[in-house]
Amino acid sequence: MILNYIKFMNNNDKNLFNPHDKFFKESFSRKEIASSFIKEYLPEKICRELDFKTLTILKDSYIDKELAEHFSDILYSIQLSGKLTYIYLLFEHKSYIDPWTGFQLLRNMVKIWENYRKQHKNIRKLPVILPVVIYQGKQKWDLNESIGHLFEYEDNIEDYIPEFKSEVYDISHIPEEKIRGEILLRVYLLIQKYAIGGNISEKLPQIFSLLTAVFDEKTKTEYLETLLRYLSSVSNTEQLDIIKSEVVQFIEHGGEIMTTIAEKWIQEGIEKGIEKGIEKGIEKGIEKGKLEGKLEGKLEDAKKMLQMGLNIDQIIEITGLGRDKIEALMENKN
């Protein structure tokens, strides 16, 4: 039964434009995950000055549409030493290192500042942005943290090259013992670390075991659903069998949790079916309206032709109407 529920979502979630983006956004939109990641992976000297009570998740995205398949992003505002500061996470989910990631990062930071200026007309200074690249490729990240490597220049003009620092978190190559933080953050990082290597199935016992330690049942159920949606969209049938087995074995009251999730998924499927049915009905209605409109127009033309003295055969040839319709017009006229 559980496998059927997961297969149900597997078939539906294949249509997701980007499951990596969805999983990233749903995970890092949770304040406990965002806060834990910042505390664990930003420099300690910065974290000491951050007021985590002011951490706010901002919904805007600054990724160009043509790059949305390969990048995801999320922006936070927070007070650092009493001043507004932004923390910007750029998630690169390519299978290779893109040397232009730093350039993309800079472009997005400029968009953030431009948006800030539009919202605050009289400001004289811009807020600092702390940029973080989260990378999930097969190759180990070996670029420097900015864009200096993109320029060809001699030493005597290096002062004219734009430069900034960013933090880079290479999920795929960080040693597992260095994956730290709140439980849901560790679950997310483990999934992303092993998903790219293809051996995620071997790590599922450890991952689901971590989830059992989540005390709040609502949080556990919600994040399990998020996790399963992602796995179902990137896994094959054999991997789905393993997912089923691990859910049953390691999640406390797994049957109840899965029933709750499955009911929600099935309801979503029903609602999507209804929505598609309505859309088709509207399309048919529009098409019918167009046909009726064309017929009405032809009948009006035929009326005018009768008034001008054209005979039935001439009107049939010009309008394409049937003889019965024109004869009916002539009877109504009389």
C-alpha positions as CSV (number, residue, x, y, z in Angstrom):
1,M,0.0,0.0,0.0
2,I,2.8,2.5,1.0
3,L,4.7,1.7,-2.2
4,N,1.6,2.5,-4.2
5,Y,1.3,5.9,-2.6
6,I,4.9,6.7,-3.3
7,K,4.5,5.5,-6.9
8,F,1.5,7.7,-7.2
9,M,3.5,10.7,-6.4
10,N,6.4,9.5,-8.5
11,N,4.2,9.5,-11.6
12,N,2.8,13.0,-10.7
13,D,6.1,14.6,-9.6
14,K,7.9,13.7,-12.8
15,N,6.2,16.8,-14.2
16,L,7.9,19.1,-11.7
17,F,10.0,21.6,-13.5
18,N,12.9,21.3,-11.0
19,P,12.6,18.9,-8.0
20,H,16.0,20.1,-6.7
21,D,14.7,23.7,-6.6
22,K,11.5,22.7,-4.9
23,F,13.3,20.6,-2.2
24,F,15.8,23.4,-1.6
25,K,13.1,26.1,-1.3
26,E,10.8,24.0,1.0
27,S,13.8,23.0,3.2
28,F,15.5,26.4,3.6
29,S,12.2,28.2,4.0
30,R,12.0,26.5,7.4
31,K,13.5,28.9,9.8
32,E,15.0,26.2,12.0
33,I,17.0,24.8,9.0
34,A,18.1,28.2,7.8
35,S,19.2,29.3,11.2
36,S,21.1,26.1,11.9
37,F,22.9,26.2,8.5
38,I,24.0,29.8,9.1
39,K,25.2,29.0,12.6
40,E,27.2,26.0,11.5
41,Y,28.7,27.1,8.2
42,L,29.2,30.8,8.3
43,P,32.3,32.1,10.1
44,E,32.0,32.2,13.8
45,K,33.1,35.8,14.1
46,I,30.1,36.8,11.9
47,C,27.6,34.5,13.7
48,R,28.5,36.0,17.1
49,E,27.2,39.4,15.8
50,L,24.0,38.1,14.3
51,D,20.7,38.5,16.1
52,F,18.9,35.3,15.0
53,K,15.6,36.5,16.5
54,T,15.4,38.9,13.6
55,L,16.0,36.3,10.9
56,T,13.4,36.8,8.2
57,I,12.9,34.7,5.0
58,L,12.3,36.9,2.0
59,K,10.3,35.3,-0.9
60,D,11.9,37.1,-3.9
61,S,14.0,35.1,-6.3
62,Y,16.8,36.8,-8.4
63,I,17.6,33.9,-10.8
64,D,17.2,34.7,-14.5
65,K,14.5,32.5,-16.0
66,E,16.9,30.9,-18.5
67,L,19.1,29.8,-15.6
68,A,16.3,28.5,-13.3
69,E,17.0,24.9,-14.3
70,H,20.5,25.0,-12.8
71,F,20.3,27.5,-9.9
72,S,18.0,28.1,-6.9
73,D,18.2,30.9,-4.4
74,I,16.8,32.2,-1.2
75,L,17.3,35.5,0.6
76,Y,17.2,36.3,4.3
77,S,17.4,39.5,6.2
78,I,18.9,39.7,9.7
79,Q,20.4,42.2,12.1
80,L,24.2,42.1,12.3
81,S,25.6,44.4,15.1
82,G,22.2,46.2,15.0
83,K,22.4,46.9,11.2
84,L,20.2,45.3,8.4
85,T,22.2,42.6,6.6
86,Y,21.2,40.1,3.9
87,I,22.3,36.5,3.7
88,Y,22.0,35.2,0.1
89,L,22.1,31.5,-0.6
90,L,22.7,30.5,-4.2
91,F,22.3,26.7,-4.8
92,E,24.0,25.4,-7.9
93,H,22.6,21.9,-8.8
94,K,24.6,21.3,-11.9
95,S,26.7,18.1,-12.2
96,Y,29.8,20.1,-13.1
97,I,31.5,23.3,-11.9
98,D,30.4,26.4,-13.7
99,P,33.2,28.9,-13.7
100,W,30.6,31.7,-14.1
101,T,28.9,31.0,-10.8
102,G,30.7,34.0,-9.2
103,F,29.5,36.2,-12.0
104,Q,25.9,35.0,-11.6
105,L,26.2,35.6,-7.8
106,L,27.4,39.2,-8.4
107,R,24.5,39.9,-10.8
108,N,22.0,38.6,-8.3
109,M,23.5,40.7,-5.5
110,V,23.3,43.8,-7.7
111,K,19.6,43.0,-8.3
112,I,19.0,42.7,-4.5
113,W,20.6,46.1,-4.0
114,E,18.6,47.7,-6.8
115,N,15.4,46.3,-5.3
116,Y,16.4,47.7,-1.9
117,R,17.0,51.2,-3.4
118,K,13.6,51.1,-5.1
119,Q,12.0,50.3,-1.7
120,H,14.1,52.9,0.2
121,K,14.3,56.1,-1.9
122,N,16.2,58.2,0.5
123,I,18.9,55.8,1.7
124,R,22.6,56.8,1.4
125,K,24.1,53.4,2.1
126,L,23.4,49.8,1.0
127,P,23.1,46.8,3.4
128,V,25.9,44.3,3.3
129,I,25.1,41.0,1.6
130,L,26.8,37.8,2.9
131,P,26.8,35.5,-0.2
132,V,26.9,31.7,0.1
133,V,27.2,29.2,-2.8
134,I,25.8,25.7,-2.1
135,Y,27.3,23.4,-4.7
136,Q,26.2,19.8,-5.5
137,G,28.3,18.6,-8.4
138,K,30.4,15.5,-9.0
139,Q,33.6,17.4,-9.3
140,K,35.2,18.9,-6.2
141,W,34.8,22.7,-6.1
142,D,38.2,24.2,-6.9
143,L,37.4,27.8,-7.9
144,N,38.2,30.8,-5.7
145,E,35.3,32.4,-3.9
146,S,34.8,35.3,-6.3
147,I,35.2,36.4,-10.0
148,G,38.9,37.4,-10.2
149,H,39.7,34.2,-12.2
150,L,37.4,35.4,-15.0
151,F,39.7,38.2,-16.0
152,E,43.0,38.3,-17.9
153,Y,45.1,41.0,-16.4
154,E,48.6,42.0,-15.4
155,D,49.6,42.6,-11.8
156,N,49.8,46.4,-12.2
157,I,46.0,46.7,-12.9
158,E,44.6,44.2,-10.3
159,D,43.2,47.2,-8.3
160,Y,40.7,47.7,-11.1
161,I,39.3,44.1,-11.0
162,P,36.0,43.8,-9.1
163,E,36.4,41.3,-6.3
164,F,34.4,40.1,-3.3
165,K,34.3,37.1,-1.0
166,S,31.7,34.4,-0.8
167,E,31.4,31.3,1.3
168,V,31.2,28.0,-0.7
169,Y,29.6,24.8,0.7
170,D,30.4,21.8,-1.4
171,I,27.7,19.3,-0.3
172,S,29.0,16.4,-2.4
173,H,32.5,16.4,-1.1
174,I,32.3,17.5,2.5
175,P,33.2,14.5,4.9
176,E,30.1,13.1,6.5
177,E,31.4,13.7,10.0
178,K,31.5,17.4,9.2
179,I,27.7,17.5,8.4
180,R,26.5,19.2,11.5
181,G,23.5,21.1,12.8
182,E,19.8,20.7,13.6
183,I,18.3,17.3,12.6
184,L,16.3,18.4,9.5
185,L,19.3,20.3,8.2
186,R,21.5,17.1,8.5
187,V,18.7,15.1,6.8
188,Y,18.6,17.6,3.9
189,L,22.4,17.7,3.5
190,L,22.8,13.9,3.6
191,I,20.1,13.5,0.9
192,Q,21.8,16.0,-1.3
193,K,25.3,14.6,-0.7
194,Y,24.4,11.1,-1.7
195,A,21.7,11.8,-4.3
196,I,24.3,13.0,-6.7
197,G,26.5,9.9,-6.3
198,G,23.6,7.5,-6.9
199,N,24.0,5.6,-3.7
200,I,21.3,7.4,-1.7
201,S,19.5,4.0,-1.1
202,E,22.4,2.9,1.1
203,K,22.0,5.9,3.3
204,L,18.2,5.8,3.8
205,P,18.4,3.8,7.0
206,Q,20.6,6.5,8.6
207,I,18.5,9.3,7.2
208,F,15.1,7.9,8.3
209,S,16.7,7.0,11.6
210,L,17.6,10.7,12.1
211,L,13.9,11.6,11.4
212,T,12.7,9.4,14.2
213,A,14.5,11.8,16.6
214,V,12.3,14.7,15.6
215,F,10.0,15.2,18.6
216,D,7.2,17.2,17.0
217,E,4.9,14.8,15.0
218,K,3.6,17.6,12.8
219,T,7.1,18.7,11.8
220,K,8.2,15.1,11.3
221,T,5.2,14.3,9.0
222,E,5.6,17.6,7.0
223,Y,9.3,17.1,6.4
224,L,8.9,13.4,5.6
225,E,6.4,14.4,2.9
226,T,8.8,17.0,1.5
227,L,11.6,14.4,1.5
228,L,9.4,11.7,-0.2
229,R,8.2,14.1,-2.8
230,Y,11.8,14.8,-3.7
231,L,12.9,11.2,-3.7
232,S,9.9,10.0,-5.7
233,S,10.8,12.6,-8.4
234,V,14.4,11.6,-8.7
235,S,14.3,7.8,-8.0
236,N,13.7,4.8,-10.2
237,T,11.3,1.9,-9.4
238,E,14.0,-0.2,-7.7
239,Q,15.0,2.8,-5.4
240,L,11.3,3.3,-4.6
241,D,11.1,-0.3,-3.3
242,I,13.9,0.5,-0.9
243,I,12.3,3.8,0.2
244,K,9.1,1.8,1.1
245,S,11.1,-0.7,3.1
246,E,12.9,2.0,5.1
247,V,9.8,4.0,5.8
248,V,8.1,0.9,7.2
249,Q,11.1,-0.1,9.3
250,F,12.3,3.2,10.8
251,I,9.5,5.7,11.0
252,E,7.6,5.3,14.3
253,H,3.9,4.8,13.5
254,G,5.0,4.8,9.8
255,G,1.7,3.4,8.6
256,E,-0.2,6.3,10.2
257,I,2.1,8.9,8.9
258,M,2.1,7.5,5.4
259,T,-1.7,7.2,5.4
260,T,-1.9,10.9,6.3
261,I,0.5,11.8,3.5
262,A,-1.0,9.5,1.0
263,E,-4.5,10.9,1.7
264,K,-3.2,14.4,1.1
265,W,-1.5,13.3,-2.2
266,I,-4.6,11.5,-3.4
267,Q,-6.7,14.5,-2.7
268,E,-4.2,16.7,-4.6
269,G,-4.5,14.3,-7.5
270,I,-8.3,14.5,-7.4
271,E,-8.2,18.3,-7.2
272,K,-5.8,18.4,-10.2
273,G,-8.1,16.2,-12.1
274,I,-11.0,18.4,-11.4
275,E,-9.0,21.5,-12.3
276,K,-8.0,19.9,-15.6
277,G,-11.6,18.9,-16.2
278,I,-12.7,22.5,-15.6
279,E,-10.0,23.8,-17.9
280,K,-11.1,21.4,-20.7
281,G,-14.7,22.4,-20.1
282,I,-13.7,26.1,-20.5
283,E,-11.7,25.3,-23.6
284,K,-14.7,23.5,-25.1
285,G,-17.0,26.3,-24.2
286,I,-14.7,28.9,-25.8
287,E,-14.5,26.7,-28.9
288,K,-18.2,26.3,-29.0
289,G,-18.6,30.1,-28.5
290,K,-16.3,30.7,-31.4
291,L,-18.3,28.4,-33.7
292,E,-21.6,29.9,-32.6
293,G,-20.1,33.4,-33.2
294,K,-19.0,32.5,-36.7
295,L,-22.5,31.1,-37.5
296,E,-24.2,34.2,-36.1
297,G,-21.9,36.3,-38.3
298,K,-22.7,34.3,-41.4
299,L,-26.5,34.6,-40.7
300,E,-26.2,38.3,-40.4
301,D,-24.3,38.5,-43.7
302,A,-27.0,36.3,-45.3
303,K,-29.7,38.7,-44.1
304,K,-28.0,41.6,-45.7
305,M,-27.5,39.6,-49.0
306,L,-31.3,38.8,-49.0
307,Q,-32.0,42.5,-48.6
308,M,-29.7,43.3,-51.5
309,G,-31.7,40.8,-53.7
310,L,-29.2,38.0,-54.0
311,N,-30.8,34.6,-54.7
312,I,-30.4,31.5,-52.4
313,D,-27.8,29.8,-54.6
314,Q,-25.5,32.9,-54.6
315,I,-25.8,33.2,-50.8
316,I,-25.0,29.5,-50.2
317,E,-21.9,29.9,-52.4
318,I,-20.6,33.0,-50.6
319,T,-21.4,32.0,-46.9
320,G,-21.3,28.3,-47.0
321,L,-24.6,28.1,-45.1
322,G,-27.1,25.4,-45.7
323,R,-30.2,26.0,-47.8
324,D,-32.5,25.3,-44.8
325,K,-30.9,28.1,-42.8
326,I,-31.3,30.7,-45.6
327,E,-34.9,29.5,-46.2
328,A,-35.6,30.0,-42.5
329,L,-34.2,33.5,-42.7
330,M,-36.6,34.2,-45.6
331,E,-39.6,32.9,-43.7
332,N,-38.7,35.1,-40.6
333,K,-38.3,38.0,-43.0
334,N,-41.8,37.5,-44.3
